[in-house]
Amino acid sequence: NAQKQDYDSCLEGLVVDSAAYRQALEACHRRGADRCAKVTEMHRGLYVKAAQFVASIRGGTGDRGIPEPYIAKLATFTDQAPHKQA
């Protein structure tokens, strides 16, 4: 899928835990979060509920949990969930 390809191509050849790797990884996370938000806006319903669940996972997961860009981007669906148009 596009997200996996983005991560693979973006991180290829970078030394894990280097500054360049962390910067590239953060950029991949932001792009992935944007993709998730677009899909959620397009499909609504269950996707909004899933986005709300992901956004609610904050404490206790540390670095092994869901990356912060995903939580921040999907948190918009907890307060500003898109309404179904009539």
N, C-alpha and C positions, 0 to 999 in steps of 0.2 A: 504494500500500500504506500501511498505518497508520504505518510508520516515516517514510516520506517526508512524509506529511501532518503528522506531528508536527513534523518539522524545519521545514517550510514555514510552518506556523501559528505556531510558537514564535519563529521568527526574523524574521517579517514586520515590516517597518517599523523594525527596529533597525539602527543604524549599525555596519557591519562593523568589528571590532576595538575596539569600545567595551566598557566594563566590563559593561554590560547584555547585549550580544551574547555575550560570552565566558561569562557566567553562564548565559544561556539555552541556549547551545550545550552547555555541560557538563551541564546538566540533561537535555537531549535525549539526549546520549551515555549517561547513566546509565539512562534509561528504555529506550533501545535495547538496551543490554547486558542489562538485566533480561529484555526480550522474547526475546533470543537464548538466554539461559540457560533460560528456560521451554520454548522449542521444543526445545532440546537434551535437556532432562530428559524431555520427552514422547516424542520419537522415538528417542532413544538411538542406538546403532550408529554409522553413518556421521556423524551429527551430532556425536557425542562426538569422533570423530576430527578433524572439521573444527574444533571448538572447541579441541581440543588444539593443532592447527596454528596457529590464530589467536593463541592464548595464547603460543605459542613465538616469535612475531614481536615481538621487543623492541628489539634494538639496530639502529642504523643507519637507522631510518625517520624519526626526528625527528617534527616536527609534521605531516608529510604522510603519515605511516603510519596505522596503526590507532589510534584514540583509546584512551587509557589505561583509561577505564572498561570498555571491551570486553575488553581484555587482562586486567585484574584480575578481572572477573566470570567470564570463561571459563577462567581459570587454575584455578578450583576443579575443573574436569574433568580436570586433569592429575594431581591427587593424590587426588581423591575422586569418581572417575567413578561414575555410578549403575550399580548392578548390575541385571541383568535378573531380574525376579521369576519364580519357578518356577510 
